Amino acid sequence: MSEHPGVPAAPGPRPTEMTLNMGPSHPTTHGIVRLKVQVQGEEITDCDLEIGYLHRGFEKMCENHPWNQCVVYVDRLNYVSPIINNVGYHMAVEKLLDLELPARGQWMRMLTSELMRVCDHQTCLAASCMELGAFTAFLYLIKGRDLIWEVLEKIVGARVTTSYTRVGGLALEPYEGMAEEILSLMPDLRDINTEIDKLMTDNRIFIDRTRGVGALDRATCLSYGFTGPVARAAGIEYDVRVQHPYMFYSQLDFDVPVCSNGDCYDRYLVRLREMEQSLRMVEQCLARMPRSGPVSVPDARVTLPEKELVYTRIESLMQHFKQHMWGHMLAPPPGAVYHAVEGGNGELGFYLVSTGAEQPWKVRCRPPCFGITQALKEMIIGRTIADVVPIFGSINMIGGELDR
């Protein structure tokens, strides 16, 4: 009632809409994505998503370098599982050259790719759990990643940006005792998966923060071109290793985990189960890989000479210099190819165009997380500000491949 007769009472407080910026400096957006959200109270009513704060120029840099030098740029597309990127790019170049690697080289590529997939999922889940307050889960997963990195450092000589594969093969031979060392890690890696399952899968807080959050149905995921764990969490049974098998994946026994709700919780479950499948594939690769034999094609026009010969023989030094610095010996015939592999986030494809020159005329990457990040707007509208954190973590946005 108004204190003054005839004067209408003042209206009560009404919720007002506010514009907030989440990113690019927000920790959960990794410095390269801006979410301009409209909020009413805590609820997000609209979102303007801006991608494009990194500007790596990956494709143009590759188009101005010899074919074999592009590997250092491909590494940085996904710094969490770089070998998968190496393999995808070099298989596309080999498709232009009509080359087939020796069996041992292909098994090694598969072995290291699956180890990288485990690293990719461990990093994604570690960050997602930590951002929701589960710091113990983060420590378990990062410990597992470091166990793999220690072996990777022996195989490659590096831990993050590996530059491991080459056109026509690998940079290095497997070291002696590699198989036994990797097999000795399997119990520890499986124990870590078990611990994460116990800590998170039935955790009431984790379930409340992720189940039903950021859900997209199967049709929406298909319309955005989703692939990988985020697509499989929505019931899309697509995996490049199964639908378009490459190397020796058709000979391996593994399952493709699929869920149906398409929310943050199902994305977590898919990645957790995929890690076990990758460990199974690692064991099968070690059992089937030849213990001896070449890992690169025996063609001096394509394969770099061994470093020891470069230091001791003038012919090898000249071959290395001409091929690596100028690219004169590696020039694919004119043509265009597309080749895809199953990356940590889904289908990772490379479209290459050659004019017969020593460097590509066109390099185009099909990054798996680009379409998924574009759909972020649909995932967060109607949710609260706090839900942005688990949703963004569940899509596993990788800056290098997102903003090329």
Secondary structure, 3 states (H helix, E strand, C coil): CCCCCCCCCCCCCCCCEEEEEECCCCHHHCCCEEEEEEEECCEEEEEEEEECCCCCCHHHHHCCCCHHHHHHHHHCCCCCCHHHHHHHHHHHHHHHHCCCCCHHHHHHHHHHHHHHHHHHHHHHHHHHHHHCCCHHHHHHHHHHHHHHHHHHHHHHCCCCCCCCEECCEECCCCCCCHHHHHHHHHHHHHHHHHHHHHHHHCCHHHHHHHCCCCCCCHHHHHHHCCCHHHHHCCCCCCCHHHHCCCCCHHHCCCCCCCCCCCCHHHHHHHHHHHHHHHHHHHHHHHHHCCCCCCCCCCCCCCCCCCHHHHHHCHHHHHHHHHHHHHCCCCCCCCEEEEEEEECCCCEEEEEEEECCCCCCCEEEEECHHHHHHHCHHHHHCCCEHHHHHHHHHHHCCCHHHHCC
